[in-house]
Amino acid sequence: MKDRHRPPVLVIGAHRSGTTATARALELLGLQIGQHLDSHREPRRLQKLHEDYLQRVGAAWHNPEPFLKWIKTAEGKQDCVSYLRTNVQRDFARIFGYRSDPKGLWLRARLNFGARWGWKEPRTTLFAALWLEIFPGARIVHVVRDAQAAASSIRERELKFQAAGDPPTPNLADLDYCRQLVETYHKAGERLAGSQSYQRLRFEELQANPPAMLEQLTNFCELRICARQLASASASIRPARVRSPSS
């Protein structure tokens, strides 16, 4: 069944880099990104699929280096591609966020008739080259935000979680570590640059001029849109916060 689908659009980027806002806007523009998603527009089953493999090789989303070293080897690349392919063939619907209710069945049927589809999940940034082995021709939308801003946001979120009683995630209270983490994700995504199937999007530029940047994205993703959709999607992008001189 999956062979009849159009190649997906993968929205990648480091955590806290604007990928959620970008995915929401693309969804308003007609990109089908699943149905059973969390508040960040991510399929939980896909999160688990990625994280389970990261843990298998002694890594995690916040400690990706062991995984990145592993997939540089022929054995590691082959093993991970096989893992992803086997799981997709076995459980496509749940991995990509589709329920078994009438709406879910209808959305999955649309895929067989050429609906543009994809997903957003930051760990995909680490796995993107491997997903391209499974979905040749997939489009990559790489959302990049200022590394210091993204790192500060990761740290702030971690401190809020700890204050609420969650156990600490190793190293995420350290701003320097968070910046290095963001830069690791940046480099992982940029390994795909230079291909016609890769589009880099600076989130600050999207915030500054949503209509122009989203129109570029719709052309790249081959989405057919009307002016009303573009206006709605543009309105969903929040402008950058203006900090006071004393902050």
MITINU-372444 format. One record per residue: x, y, z of N, C-alpha, C in turn. Coordinates in pm, whole numbers, padded with zeros to 5 digits, always signed. Layout:
BEGIN
XYZXYZXYZ ...
END
This chain:
BEGIN
+00083-00120+00000+00000+00000+00000+00087+00126+00000 +00194+00128+00082+00277+00246+00095+00341+00288-00036 +00365+00188-00129+00430+00219-00255+00346+00310-00342 +00215+00316-00320+00128+00400-00401+00120+00542-00347 +00177+00566-00233+00175+00700-00174+00278+00789-00244 +00249+00918-00245+00350+01013-00289+00459+01019-00183 +00581+01057-00221+00687+01071-00119+00644+01175-00015 +00676+01151+00112+00632+01242+00218+00716+01369+00226 +00666+01463+00304+00740+01584+00341+00782+01567+00486 +00911+01578+00515+00963+01563+00650+01001+01701+00702 +00934+01744+00808+00968+01871+00872+01067+01841+00984 +01191+01885+00966+01297+01852+01062+01353+01980+01123 +01432+01963+01227+01495+02075+01295+01512+02041+01442 +01602+02111+01508+01625+02088+01650+01500+02119+01731 +01491+02061+01848+01382+02093+01939+01381+02244+01967 +01262+02301+01981+01242+02442+02014+01294+02534+01903 +01281+02489+01779+01332+02567+01666+01224+02620+01573 +01097+02604+01611+00990+02653+01526+00929+02547+01436 +00965+02421+01459+00910+02315+01374+00760+02298+01395 +00713+02317+01518+00569+02301+01546+00489+02406+01469 +00530+02532+01478+00460+02638+01408+00463+02616+01257 +00577+02569+01206+00589+02543+01062+00497+02430+01021 +00493+02323+01101+00406+02209+01067+00259+02249+01072 +00221+02329+01171+00081+02374+01178+00044+02455+01055 +00134+02544+01013+00107+02625+00895+00095+02538+00771 +00183+02441+00755+00176+02353+00640+00048+02270+00641 +00005+02233+00761-00121+02159+00772-00238+02245+00724 -00237+02372+00759-00342+02463+00712-00335+02482+00560 -00217+02460+00504-00199+02473+00360-00226+02343+00284 -00267+02240+00358-00309+02117+00292-00219+01998+00307 -00109+02011+00383-00023+01895+00405-00087+01806+00512 -00105+01680+00481-00167+01586+00574-00058+01528+00664 -00064+01559+00795+00042+01516+00885-00011+01423+00994 -00119+01352+00965-00170+01257+01062-00289+01312+01137 -00339+01231+01227-00465+01261+01294-00450+01249+01446 -00383+01144+01491-00366+01118+01634-00229+01173+01674 -00225+01304+01708-00100+01374+01732-00102+01439+01870 +00017+01468+01922+00023+01538+02049+00010+01689+02025 +00027+01769+02130+00007+01913+02118+00112+01980+02030 +00220+01910+02002+00325+01964+01914+00312+01912+01771 +00198+01851+01740+00168+01798+01605+00260+01683+01569 +00290+01599+01669+00379+01485+01648+00307+01355+01681 +00325+01250+01599+00271+01119+01632+00351+01055+01746 +00285+01020+01854+00356+00963+01969+00425+00831+01933 +00362+00754+01848+00421+00626+01811+00552+00647+01735 +00560+00752+01656+00684+00783+01584+00792+00830+01682 +00752+00911+01780+00847+00950+01884+00909+00826+01949 +00822+00732+01984+00868+00611+02051+00955+00525+01960 +00918+00519+01833+00997+00442+01736+01140+00494+01732 +01153+00626+01723+01286+00685+01719+01360+00666+01851 +01292+00697+01962+01360+00694+02091+01401+00551+02129 +01319+00452+02095+01355+00314+02125+01485+00274+02055 +01500+00319+01930+01624+00283+01860+01742+00361+01917 +01722+00487+01949+01831+00563+02010+01879+00494+02138 +01785+00450+02221+01821+00383+02346+01893+00251+02318 +01854+00185+02212+01917+00057+02175+02067+00072+02154 +02111+00189+02106+02254+00210+02078+02318+00305+02180 +02252+00321+02297+02310+00400+02404+02298+00549+02386 +02198+00593+02309+02179+00735+02282+02042+00779+02332 +02009+00905+02308+01878+00963+02339+01866+01090+02258 +01746+01148+02253+01731+01270+02174+01824+01380+02223 +01851+01380+02355+01937+01481+02415+02082+01437+02423 +02113+01320+02369+02250+01268+02364+02264+01186+02235 +02265+01252+02119+02257+01179+01993+02390+01125+01940 +02502+01166+01997+02631+01131+01938+02655+00981+01920 +02622+00895+02020+02643+00752+01996+02566+00700+01875 +02446+00749+01855+02367+00709+01738+02431+00759+01609 +02473+00884+01606+02531+00939+01484+02659+00866+01445 +02737+00826+01545+02857+00747+01516+02820+00609+01462 +02716+00549+01519+02673+00415+01479+02626+00411+01334 +02547+00509+01294+02493+00504+01157+02594+00546+01052 +02712+00593+01095+02819+00619+00998+02882+00489+00949 +02861+00381+01025+02913+00251+00984+02812+00183+00892 +02861+00099+00804+02772+00027+00712+02675-00061+00790 +02726-00126+00896+02640-00212+00977+02530-00132+01045 +02567-00017+01100+02470+00066+01170+02363+00120+01077 +02404+00168+00962+02307+00221+00866+02210+00113+00822 +02263-00003+00788+02178-00113+00743+02081-00157+00852 +02131-00165+00976+02047-00208+01087+01933-00111+01112 +01964+00018+01108+01861+00119+01137+01758+00127+01024 +01803+00121+00900+01708+00123+00788+01615+00002+00796 +01671-00113+00828+01589-00234+00841+01487-00219+00953 +01529-00160+01065+01440-00137+01179+01324-00047+01139 +01354+00064+01074+01249+00157+01034+01155+00093+00932 +01212+00028+00831+01129-00031+00726+01036-00140+00782 +01089-00224+00868+01008-00333+00925+00891-00277+01005 +00917-00175+01084+00811-00116+01165+00706-00045+01081 +00749+00025+00977+00654+00094+00889+00565-00006+00816 +00625-00113+00767+00546-00214+00697+00445-00281+00789 +00481-00293+00916+00396-00362+01011+00288-00271+01072 +00318-00142+01085+00228-00056+01163+00225+00087+01108 +00212+00102+00978+00218+00233+00913+00121+00331+00976 -00005+00291+00992-00109+00384+01036-00078+00442+01173 -00046+00359+01270-00024+00409+01405+00105+00490+01415 +00209+00449+01342+00335+00522+01348+00318+00666+01301 +00238+00684+01198+00221+00818+01141+00093+00888+01185 +00031+00835+01292-00074+00909+01359-00213+00896+01303 -00247+00780+01248-00382+00760+01195-00459+00661+01282 -00581+00697+01316-00668+00609+01393-00739+00511+01298 -00811+00416+01359-00889+00320+01280-01036+00358+01271 -01068+00484+01303-01206+00530+01295-01237+00575+01151 -01361+00611+01120-01394+00649+00982-01307+00762+00927 -01278+00863+01009-01194+00972+00959-01054+00923+00928 -01000+00840+01014-00867+00787+00991-00860+00704+00865 -00962+00621+00842-00965+00540+00721-00976+00628+00597 -01053+00736+00609-01066+00829+00495-00933+00899+00467 -00864+00943+00572-00737+01010+00553-00634+00916+00490 -00633+00791+00533-00540+00694+00474-00576+00665+00330 -00705+00662+00300-00747+00640+00161-00700+00755+00072 -00699+00877+00126-00654+00993+00048-00509+00976+00003 -00429+00909+00087-00289+00889+00051-00276+00808-00078 -00366+00712-00096-00362+00629-00216-00403+00705-00342 -00463+00823-00323-00505+00904-00437-00415+01027-00453 -00297+01021-00391-00197+01123-00416-00195+01241-00323 -00264+01233-00209-00261+01345-00114-00117+01369-00066 -00081+01498-00058+00050+01532-00005+00049+01507+00146 +00147+01434+00198+00149+01397+00337+00291+01407+00392 +00303+01392+00521+00434+01394+00583+00422+01390+00734 +00527+01434+00801+00523+01435+00947+00627+01532+01001 +00609+01563+01129+00702+01648+01201+00737+01579+01333 +00865+01562+01359+00912+01503+01484+01061+01531+01490 +01110+01612+01585+01249+01658+01580+01354+01548+01568 +01330+01431+01627+01428+01324+01616+01448+01279+01471 +01350+01308+01386+01363+01276+01245+01487+01342+01187 +01529+01455+01244+01650+01523+01198+01769+01429+01201 +01778+01348+01304+01889+01253+01318+01874+01135+01222 +01751+01097+01194+01721+00978+01114+01692+01009+00967 +01698+01137+00928+01644+01177+00797+01708+01102+00681 +01840+01088+00682+01906+01019+00571+01860+00874+00560 +01823+00814+00673+01777+00675+00674+01633+00666+00624 +01551+00765+00660+01415+00768+00608+01414+00785+00456 +01515+00854+00403+01522+00869+00258+01551+00737+00187 +01608+00642+00258+01628+00509+00202+01493+00437+00186 +01399+00470+00272+01267+00407+00270+01170+00483+00181 +01183+00616+00183+01095+00701+00101+01181+00786+00007 +01235+00726-00099+01314+00806-00195+01226+00917-00253 +01283+01032-00269+01207+01144-00322+01136+01226-00217 +01148+01187-00089+01086+01266+00018+01143+01406+00018 +01060+01503+00051+01102+01642+00062+01141+01671+00206 +01249+01746+00224+01299+01779+00357+01284+01929+00379 +01202+01967+00476+01191+02107+00518+01269+02119+00649 +01385+02183+00642+01474+02193+00759+01457+02331+00822 +01392+02335+00938+01366+02461+01008+01483+02491+01101 +01543+02605+01083+01661+02644+01161+01632+02774+01235 +01655+02773+01365+01638+02892+01448+01773+02929+01508 +01790+03054+01543+01912+03097+01610+01947+02999+01722 +02071+02949+01719+02110+02842+01811+02099+02883+01957 +02135+03007+01988+02128+03052+02126+01983+03059+02174 +01893+03107+02086+01751+03116+02123+01692+02978+02144 +01724+02885+02054+01672+02748+02069+01727+02682+02194 +01856+02703+02221+01918+02644+02340+01856+02700+02468 +01833+02830+02472+01771+02891+02590+01631+02835+02612 +01557+02811+02503+01423+02757+02515+01425+02613+02567 +01521+02533+02520+01534+02396+02570+01562+02398+02720 +01654+02485+02761+01690+02493+02903+01572+02542+02986 +01502+02644+02939+01387+02697+03013+01280+02589+03032 +01256+02514+02926+01156+02407+02937+01200+02301+03037 +01327+02266+03034+01379+02167+03128+01365+02214+03272 +01396+02339+03298+01385+02392+03435+01240+02395+03481 +01147+02423+03390+01005+02418+03425+00962+02277+03460 +01010+02179+03383+00977+02039+03412+01030+01999+03549 +01153+02039+03578+01212+02005+03708+01134+02071+03822 +01096+02197+03801+01020+02268+03904+00884+02203+03930 +00832+02136+03827+00703+02067+03841+00718+01929+03902 +00843+01887+03929+00866+01759+03994+00918+01649+03904 +00942+01679+03777+00996+01577+03687+01143+01552+03719 +01190+01428+03698+01333+01402+03717+01413+01478+03613 +01534+01524+03648+01613+01602+03553+01659+01518+03434 +01660+01580+03317+01719+01520+03198+01867+01558+03198 +01957+01462+03183+02100+01492+03194+02144+01608+03105 +02213+01703+03165+02283+01813+03097+02194+01927+03046 +02063+01912+03048+01979+02013+02985+01962+02140+03071 +02011+02139+03192+02012+02262+03271+02136+02346+03240 +02225+02293+03157+02349+02359+03117+02327+02424+02981 +02331+02557+02976+02303+02629+02852+02404+02597+02743 +02531+02584+02780+02633+02552+02679+02606+02416+02616 +02568+02320+02701+02536+02187+02646+02417+02196+02550 +02316+02273+02588+02198+02286+02502+02234+02347+02367 +02325+02445+02369+02367+02505+02243+02441+02403+02156 +02528+02324+02217+02598+02220+02142+02500+02119+02084 +02396+02090+02162+02294+01995+02116+02221+02051+01993 +02182+02177+02000+02115+02240+01885+02206+02238+01763 +02333+02269+01781+02426+02271+01668+02447+02131+01611 +02441+02029+01696+02450+01892+01646+02332+01859+01556 +02212+01901+01596+02094+01881+01513+02107+01961+01383 +02155+02085+01391+02174+02166+01271+02262+02091+01171 +02375+02041+01219+02469+01973+01130+02408+01846+01072 +02333+01774+01153+02269+01652+01104+02172+01684+00991 +02094+01790+01007+02001+01828+00902+02070+01879+00778 +02177+01955+00796+02245+02016+00682+02326+01916+00602 +02341+01794+00652+02406+01691+00570+02325+01659+00445 +02197+01697+00447+02110+01670+00332+02104+01789+00236 +02170+01899+00271+02167+02019+00187+02235+01991+00053 +02199+02071-00046+02256+02052-00178+02170+01969-00269 +02069+01906-00213+01976+01826-00292+01854+01910-00328 +01793+01881-00442+01671+01951-00481+01555+01917-00389 +01568+01811-00311+01461+01770-00220+01478+01831-00081 +01571+01926-00067+01601+01988+00063+01571+02137+00058 +01498+02187+00158+01472+02330+00170+01503+02373+00311 +01591+02471+00324+01627+02525+00455+01540+02647+00482 +01480+02653+00598+01392+02764+00634+01439+02825+00765 +01480+02952+00762+01514+03021+00885+01385+03065+00952 +01364+03021+01076+01237+03049+01143+01217+03198+01163 +01325+03271+01188+01312+03416+01206+01260+03483+01079 +01298+03431+00962+01248+03486+00836+01100+03453+00818 +01061+03335+00861+00919+03299+00856+00838+03391+00945 +00889+03420+01065+00818+03511+01155+00809+03652+01098 +00913+03696+01028+00918+03831+00975+00827+03850+00854 +00811+03747+00774+00733+03760+00651+00662+03627+00620 +00559+03592+00698+00493+03462+00678+00438+03439+00537 +00369+03534+00475+00312+03503+00343+00417+03464+00239 +00526+03541+00232+00628+03513+00132+00697+03379+00158 +00732+03353+00283+00804+03230+00315+00715+03108+00299 +00587+03120+00337+00496+03007+00323+00464+02980+00177 +00460+03085+00096+00439+03063-00047+00555+02984-00107 +00677+03015-00063+00793+02938-00108+00780+02792-00066 +00735+02770+00058+00721+02634+00108+00614+02556+00031 +00504+02621-00001+00399+02551-00075+00449+02508-00212 +00528+02593-00276+00584+02555-00406+00679+02436-00391 +00763+02442-00288+00858+02332-00264+00786+02201-00234 +00679+02208-00155+00605+02088-00115+00501+02046-00218 +00487+02126-00324+00391+02096-00431+00248+02090-00377 +00213+02191-00299+00078+02203-00245-00002+02303-00329 -00124+02269-00355-00214+02361-00426-00296+02436-00323 -00285+02567-00324-00351+02646-00220-00429+02761-00281 -00516+02818-00199-00589+02939-00238-00545+03052-00146 -00586+03172-00180-00547+03289-00101-00596+03280+00043 -00714+03224+00062-00769+03211+00197-00681+03121+00283 -00634+03009+00226-00547+02919+00301-00416+02987+00338 -00360+03061+00244-00234+03129+00271-00252+03233+00381 -00363+03305+00379-00389+03404+00482-00405+03339+00618 -00476+03228+00623-00498+03157+00750-00367+03103+00805 -00288+03042+00718-00160+02986+00762-00066+03097+00808 -00064+03208+00737+00023+03320+00774-00015+03376+00910 -00146+03383+00936-00193+03436+01063-00158+03344+01180 -00128+03218+01151-00095+03123+01259+00048+03139+01309 +00131+03212+01235+00271+03232+01273+00282+03352+01365 +00326+03329+01486+00342+03440+01581+00470+03517+01551 +00465+03649+01556+00588+03727+01534+00686+03705+01647 +00811+03735+01619+00913+03721+01723+00883+03814+01839 +00908+03767+01960+00887+03851+02076+00991+03963+02080 +00945+04083+02106+01035+04196+02117+01077+04210+02263 +01205+04196+02289+01253+04204+02427+01276+04351+02464 +01249+04380+02588+01272+04517+02636+01421+04542+02648 +01464+04669+02641+01608+04700+02648+01673+04647+02775 +01597+04633+02881+01657+04589+03008+01666+04439+03020 +01606+04365+02924+01606+04218+02936+01732+04159+02877 
END
